[in-house]
Amino acid sequence: MKRQLIIYIGLILTMTSCSMFNVDSRYKPNSTNEYYFPLLSAEFTKRQNDCIKKKEFPCNFPEPNDTLNKFVNQWYSKHLKSMKEPILYKLHNDDKKTIRFTHLGTWSNPVSYRIENSNGQVTLTYCKTKGLGGYDAGRRIKHERKIIKSETWDKILEKIDSVKFWRIETHDPNMALDGEEWILEVLIDRQYHFVTRNSPENYGEQEYAELCKLMLNTYKE
């Protein structure tokens, strides 16, 4: 789709410019095992590159769900790695029940809230780093873990169902080169899905924002 292509070109440009949004992309995983999200297939990436090279606009093919291009994947991955978080999508065969909300504000410290349900015991893990979400990853400065009520887990699951989370497209329909990345991953019953949005409350996605805020508010309880 034209929208995805515009976003893709915009991301490439940020790598070579001094714009207000200039993600440090020096972190490059040594292998696909180090990426925190599935990568676009080589075939799809080739189609994108060929389209850009030949200037055959618009390129009417959307990026597949639950995948990220290398640039965005490196960006998100370096922050989750600095938090020493697990790579969730690789655990889809381990009967894990995990929900993680990652918040990357361009000018704020990256944070993550991970809730796990293990045989009825629900725990919340909170991480914060010294970095900036739109720039460098920093060392972890907070790592807290606490047991929470099972009712809280059930409330979040109800919200996941009510907003039809499993049907929401992974990729953000809005092109925004500044703001806040709201990334929500759900791994339940060997099913994995993630959604990423930039400042969703500003772009008419209040329900998704409310779901993410449930994760944040759980930490404050």
Beta strands, then each sheet from edge to edge (+ up, - down):
strand 1: 98-105
strand 2: 111-118
strand 3: 121-129
strand 4: 140-148
strand 5: 180-188
strand 6: 191-198
sheet 1: 4+ 3- 2+ 1- 5+ 6-
end
